[in-house]
Amino acid sequence: MQKLTTLSAAVALVLALGGCLQNDAQRGAAGALGGAAIAGATGGSMATGAIIGGAAGVFCRDLNVPGCRN
């Protein structure tokens, strides 16, 4: 149960901060950090989490994710 709470808090924090960033590089860096943190909290591979999170941050504007704009 604690992993779920930690995961939920991390996801909420990453999403809240994601709207404050100005460009793809900043969103990619924040996504990589967030992905690694979430993977670490849930027992997954931090490297894989960083890669997936970074890619999500870089491409969120291209995918028309609400709140992700320059």
Secondary structure, 3 states (H helix, E strand, C coil): CHHHHHHHHHHHHHHHHHCCCCCHHHHHHHHHHHHHHHHHHHCCCHHHHHHHHHHHHHHCCCCCCCCCCC
